[in-house]
């Protein structure tokens, strides 16, 4: 069950970021019902490379699932920008500063 405090994230945006990350095996995205699974590139065992995205509402993913994938696949900055622009949500748990 999703926490009502956190916003949901668009499934289309998450899948776009996953495809653009460059770390998934080509042709490994499989969708069954509300669940989408994909395999990461690498020599590890298949169970360590398997990632799952599950829709909670029509076309929406939980914040926890989205941030977990963003950290693992390296698109956290894009996710935080998307949340700020599309959901008008900025938690304040991170700093936005230029180096």
N, C-alpha and C positions, 0 to 999 in steps of 0.2 A: 504494500500500500504506500502510495506517495505521501510525503509530508506536505500539508496544505500551505505551509509558509513559503516553500521554494517553488519557483515557476517551472512549468513544463517547457520542453524544447521541441522544436519541429523535427520530425523524423526525416524529412527531406534534407534539412540542413545537416543533420548528423550523418546521413548516408553520403552526402556530398563531401563532407570533411573526411570521412573514412576513405572514400575513393581517391581523394586528392592527397592523402597522407603518404602514399607510395610504399606502404609496408604490408599490404595485403596481397595474397596470392591471386593472380588473375583468374577469374571464373569461380572464385570460392564463395561468392555471396549467394546464400540460399534463403528464401523467405517462405515460411509456412505459417499461415494465419497471421497472428500479430507479432510473430517472432522472426527476426532476421539474424542469421549466423554468418560469420566469415572467419577465414583462417589467415593468420599473419605469416609472413615469410620468415624463414629461419630454420635452424637445425634442431630445435627443441622438439620434445614430444608433442603430438597433435593436441592433447588436452591442455597443454600450456599455451598453445597458439590460437585456441578457439575463443572467439569473442561473440557475445550475444547482445542484441538490442531488442527490447520488448516494448511495444506500444502500450500505454496505459489508457489512453483515450484515442479517438480517431486522429491519427497522424501526429501524436504527441508522445514524447519520451520523458521519463522522470529526470529531474535535475541530478539525482545521484548517479543514475546510469550514464547520463551525458557527460558529467564531469569525470567519472571513472574512465570512460573511453577517451576523453580529451587528454587526460594525464598520460594514459598508456600510449596513445598514438601521436601526441605532440601537437594538438591544436587547441590548447587551453586559451590562448590569447584570442583566437577567433571566436571561441564560444563565449567568453566574457564580453567581447565587443557585440556579438549577436544579442546577448541578453540585455545589454544596455540599450541597444537601438530598437529591438523589436518588442521587448517586454518591459522596458523602462525600469529595469531592475539592476541595482548595483549594491551588493551586500555590504561592502566595506571591509570584508575579510581579506582584502588584497590591496596592494599599493599600486597606483598607476603613475609611474614617473619615468622620465627619460634619463638615460645614462649618458 
